[in-house]
Amino acid sequence: MERKRIYLSPPHMGGTELDQVHRAFDSNFIAPLGPQLAEFEQRFSDLSGFGHAVGLSSGTGALHLALRCLGAGEGDAVIFSTLTFIGSVTPALFLGAEPVFVDSDTESWNMDPALLEQALDRLAAEGRRVAAVIPTDIYGQSCDLDAILEVSGRHGVPVVCDSAEAVGALYKGRHAGKGALAAAYSFNGNKIITTSGGGMLCTDDEPLAERVRWFSQQAREPEPHYEHNTFGYNYRLSNVLAGIGLGQLDVLPERVRRKREIFDFYRAELGELPGVDFMPEPEWSTATRWLTVMTLDGSFGVQPEDVRLALEEFNIESRPVWKPMHMQPLFASSRIYGGGVSEDLFRRGLCLPSGTAMSEDDLALIVEVIKGCAA
Ligand SMILES: *Cc1c(COP(=O)(O)O)cnc(C)c1O
């Protein structure tokens, strides 16, 4: 019999999610808005430290609404991390704004503040309006947010954190994203906690939160009939799915603990092999290790792709590091500041299975297969 597949980061229910969904059914709050959504937003606001949290249908939608509220449009630039997932960047395209990419630093793999400064200086010299800086918190690790805020603030450009992968991560003791004008989080199926699909936009700016809420429900004027001066979107999170989110929030600390334990196991078992290294964790970061990411250099003997295929033979899923946006055909004509660091990570990196429901046997098999690849 074929062994059950080990996935990269599958959903892991805590046990109370279905009770919460039943609560929604019992009260017939199947319509999008309802008490589960209000409670999920309140609890997420407490977790993130932001004063306001708006539940949305995706992390991509959260970034889209943030950019729309900031007035991003034709002729504007929006600055992104090049090492990210496409959902971070497409909101700029939806609005006709131009994405400009900034490379990673080697310390955290996130947006390099020095290169960001170069990008902002250059765009300012050209007289371009920059609608926002959107740094990603990659693989469950915060960017150096204070440095990014400082540089962006000098240019008067707001920062919206793409913390989609960083629910539960800390930066200098505060939640990832906190300190930016706003932060977007994702509860997609592969993230550390999931509502099967969903997102959250958090901010301390109450008018901004209200505007995001309003845009997410078709931008309707306060009239009994449906009156519209502009267009919005249908981006609210469903009350039923918020019920799943409530159950998942109960187990978030346990999920973070287990993700970090899985990382420690990989590092202890593989870290001594020639050429093996892992995503670093700067002293200001407490990463969730949403995914454990390993890098290989020449002395390991084979390429990350060989390791991926060897794991696949055992029905084990692993995946290359995100292909940088500036290397994507879609963005062939886009500007990039730096680029070598993320290109190197893409060539040398491999994301290892990091599911919190994996057994000790699963983990032992994975490291055995990887050790078997080493020279
Ligand atoms: C998952 C993800 C998104 C998009 O979130 P969705 O909820 O899937 O729309 C955006 N940015 C990054 C970095 C992500 O990993």
The ligand as an ORCA input file, in Angstrom:
! r2SCAN-3c Opt
* xyz 0 1
  C      -0.700     33.501      1.300
  C      -0.039     34.789      1.000
  C      -0.746     35.888      0.507
  C      -2.168     35.838      0.075
  O      -3.056     35.389      1.037
  P      -4.412     34.664      0.529
  O      -5.231     34.555      1.766
  O      -3.992     33.325     -0.012
  O      -5.019     35.532     -0.505
  C      -0.076     37.089      0.334
  N       1.233     37.200      0.603
  C       1.962     36.159      1.060
  C       3.395     36.383      1.361
  C       1.355     34.910      1.245
  O       2.095     33.869      1.642
*
